[in-house]
Every structure is written in C-alpha cells, then in structure tokens.
C-alpha cells in the first residue's frame, strides 16, 4: 500500500546557513573510546603514534569537522596537567565519573595530533567540577598562547612549538546533574562560569565559549537553569548547551520514531529562554545553541552494571545499534538542520566504541554501525543552506506524541556546487510513501542519486565482516517538468540528491 505526501522547496525559503560544526562528534576518556578505539599502539593498523589507521579512515569518511574532548562526566574530575609531558611521568588516576582507572597515556597534545589526522577541530572542555578559573586559564595559555609565558613555554618544551589555536571551549559539563562531580546550583555554576569565561578570554579574546545548559529537557530544573545561567554568562559566552538521548525501552516503534519531536521542543524551548534573557538585558547579541551530546543510548545499560570497578578501558556504553536506531538518528539530524539558524554546533555522542557509529575489536577490525550512514550522508551532502520546505504529510498519534508526520524531512541547498539534497524518513511501518515535490524554483536540476537505507528487520545490526544494514542507491526519484516524484519505502532513510 502507499500513502501520499507533497512538499514545495524554494531557494528563497531559507532557514539559515549551516555551520559545519553541526556535524561534530565527541571523544571522552570513557570505556574504549580512546584506548582500544582511536589509540591502540600494539594493533597491526597502528601508526607511528599508536593511532589506529583503520579508525582514522572511517572518521575521515564521516568528514567530522569538530570533536568535543575530553568529556563528558570525565572532565569534571580531570586534571589536564596529568596528560601532558613525558608519558612515563604521567600518573594513573581513579576516574570517579565512570569508576575506572585513567592511565593518561593520551592527553591534550596527543589528541590534538589525532584531530589533525582526521581534519577536525577540537571543542575543548574545562573542569568546573573539582577545579575552576585557574586551571582553565592555564589550559588556554598552554594551548593557544604563542610563547614567552610559563604555560606556553611548557608546551614548547613538550615538543609543540606552534600553539594549538583551539577556538571552541566548553565551560564544564552537565553541572545541573546530581551525578556530576562538583554538581552546582544554577547560581553557583553561573558565577563560576562567568568568572572563568572572563579569565579565559583575557588570555585569548578570539575563543568561543559554551555554557552548560540542562542535561536533558526532563530535568526538574530545566528552563529555570538556562535562564539563571544565561543571566550570569550572557555577555561572555556564545552558546548554551543541550544534551539528550533516546531509547526504545518499551518496544513501541511508532512512539520511538516520534521521539525526535521531543528534541524539536527542547530546541524551541531553549531558543525561547535565550531570547527572553536577550530581551531582559536589552542586548543586541544572540546566543546560539550547541547540542553537544545527542544520540540513542539504552542498549548497554544492563551490561554496564557488571563492569569491574577501577579497570582500565573496559567495554562501557557499547550500544550495538539496530536499523530502527538509524531511522531515529536520521530524524534527529533532520531536527538539528531544521533549526540551523540557531543550532550552530552539535556533537553526536560519541564517535568510537562508546555509543558510537564506529566499533572496533581490540587487535581486530573496525566497522560501521547502522547509525554511521545517516550521520555520514548529512555530513557529506548537508553543507550549505537549510531550506524551509512547505510539507503536507499524513500523520499519526502515538503514546507520547500527537500529529506525528509520517514524512520527516529537511532540504539543503549548496549554491557553490549547484546541488540540492532532500533528507527524508518515512516513519510508516507498512506503507510506501509516495512523495511529490514542487522543484520549479530549481529549474534544470535533475536527480543525481537517490540513496535508500531500508531493512525488513528493524532489529538488524552490523558486525565486523557481517553488515546487514547498508544503504543502496536504487531509489526511484525522478524530476519531470519541475516536479520530483519518489517512492520512499516503508521505514526508510532517504537521500535524494539533485544537481544540474
């Protein structure tokens, strides 16, 4: 059976320019993200610094522009000085956030080297849990100051003559959460954040700063937290952060695939709060959003309860993603792009092994999880300007959501390359969606490719050397007389690329 939807796209219906940092990711000192993930010196694929070349290639395939580091909950107990200088002199520390032992073999300089190998910038987080102004300003000086001061000269002594020039910095992590080391109230956090921000920018006025927003929309302090934090920090930061994770614990697929609507409401709410503070302060400055943790996370919850405390790089948060997870991740990417005017940074959490699109075996192979594909497609083909398409789609109601459109979509125009890309999810569990698009604004454009990710088994997963969830480019989209017609299979992720 088929259902029908239609939409109109026009080059003048612009949402905003897409900041490439919206396709960022995240590496935390957690589980096997670093040790056994990006770094495994005894691996056959290790390079001269111990970084896995197979992982490097997969990350480069994703075109990740920005990687948040080193946490996450980890950063709230992290002494950055432990991770610089001769490796043999670095201490082992108990990581209270994840109850493991941190060896500090990899630290700031090594991670900067890795980021350069994958052509990514680093979004550096500072510890506002157990530490504060002094450690943060010293880290900025170590990383960004040219020379002639204690910390910049120490970096040079450590073998890095040129400064790292890190542009984007996070003022702590999830400080609203009682689970966070050094948890603070909104006023307590706002005060330390603003004073830290001032000191960091006195060291390097060119940096951009992200203040901690709520850990998720359902925190009891949500909204009030954002408002109080921004009252303190508004004049000294550029971004407020958002975090969210979803899971299909109830095995309710219709409701699960609608959860990106919760993400939509989270984004709209934080924009409203930020603009309220803008109005209250009579400010001309606009605070943008950094959605610097987002993903599906629930598969590994039971396994993580069995981890031996204080072990080194145990398998933690190693969700094995299904086809249905890839559909939701696709919709979450669509949600971010539909507010590209205000969401300027986003970080899929995380990148390797830990709730990640890339998985590895210690000593073995690396492979792409199901969620790798929508992330890759949007990162590669979703650069340019987000367009506000006029969409008419049939809808459904689920347990937690009403008026859920079966067609979830966003369109991106790249004027430099003369391309238009439609990203679309068909949420219907049994019916093909017959889509018609008015493309008359893009005269002379033809279908270059129609990529489809589909699978009859919503629980299908990928493993090393055994990939069940992979896209094909056999979609049937075509343009005739300014009208695009395409059949979107039931439960599918679609990428329709147009060009001249």
C-alpha positions, 0 to 999 in steps of 0.5 A: 500500500502507499500513502501520499505526501507533497512538499514545495522547496524554494531557494528563497525559503531559507532557514539559515546557513549551516555551520559545519560544526553541526556535524561534530562528534565527541571523544571522552576518556570513557570505556574504549573510546580512546584506548582500544578505539582511536589509540591502540599502539600494539594493533597491526593498523597502528601508526607511528603514534599508536593511532589506529589507521583503520579508525582514522579512515572511517572518521575521515569518511564521516568528514567530522569537522569538530570533536568535543574532548575530553568529556563528558562526566570525565572532565569534571574530575580531570586534571589536564596537567596529568596528560601532558609531558613525558608519558612515563611521568604521567600518573594513573588516576581513579576516574570517579565519573565512570569508576575506572582507572585513567592511565593518561597515556593520551592527553591534550597534545596527543589528541590534538595530533589525532584531530589533525589526522582526521581534519577536525577541530577540537571543542575543548572542555574545562573542569568546573567540577573539582577545579575552576578559573585557574586551571582553565586559564592555564589550559588556554595559555598552554594551548593557544598562547604563542610563547614567552609565558610559563604555560606556553613555554611548557608546551614548547618544551613538550615538543609543540612549538606552534600553539594549538589555536583551539577556538571552541571551549566548553565551560564544564559539563552537565553541572545541573546533574546530581551525578556530576562531580562538583554538581552546582546550583544554577547560581553557583555554576553561573558565577563560576562560569562567568568568572572563568569565561572572563579569565579565559578570554583575557588570555585569548579574546578570539575563543568561543565559549559554551555554557552548560545548559540542562542535561536533558529537557526532563530535568526538574530544573530545566528552563529555570537553569538556562535562564539563571545561567544565561543571566550570569554568562550572557555577555561572555559566552556564545552558546548554551548547551543541550544534551539528550538521548533516546531509547526504545525501552518499551518496544513501541516503534511508532512512539520511538520514531516520534521521539525526535519531536521531543528534541524539536521542543527542547530546541524551541524551548531553549531558543525561547529562554535565550531570547527572553534573557536577550530581551531582559538585558536589552542586548543586541547579541544572540546566543546560539545553541550547541547540542553537544551530546545527542544520540540513542543510548539504552542498549548497554545499560544492563551490561554496564552494571557488571563492569569491574570497578577501577579497570582500565578501558573496559567495554562501557556504553557499547550500544550495538545499534539496530536499523530502527536506531538509524531511522531515529538518528536520521530524524534527529539530524533532520531536527538539528538542520531544521533549526540551523539558524540557531543550532550552530554546533552539535556533537553526536555522542560519541564517535568510537566504541562508546555509543558510537557509529564506529566499533572496533575489536581490540587487535581486530577490525573496525566497522560501521554501525547502522547509525554511521550512514545517516550521520555520514550522508548529512555530513557529506551532502548537508553543507550549505543552506537549510531550506524551509520546505512547505510539507503536507504529510499524513500523520499519526498519534502515538503514546507520547506524541500527537500529529506525528508526520509520517514524512520527516524531512529537511532540504539543503541547498549548496549554491557553490556546487549547484546541488540540492539534497532532500533528507527524508524518513518515512516513519510508516511501518507498512506503507510506501510513501509516495512523495511529490515535490514542487522543484520549479524554483530549481529549474534544470536540476535533475536527480543525481542519486537517490540513496535508500537505507531500508531493512525488513528487520528493524532489529538488524545490526552490523558486525565486523565482516557481517553488515546487514544494514547498508544503504543502496542507491536504487531509489526511484526519484525522478524530476519531470517538468519541475516536479520530483516524484519518489517512492520512499519505502516503508521505514526508510532513510532517504537521500535524494540528491539533485544537481544540474 
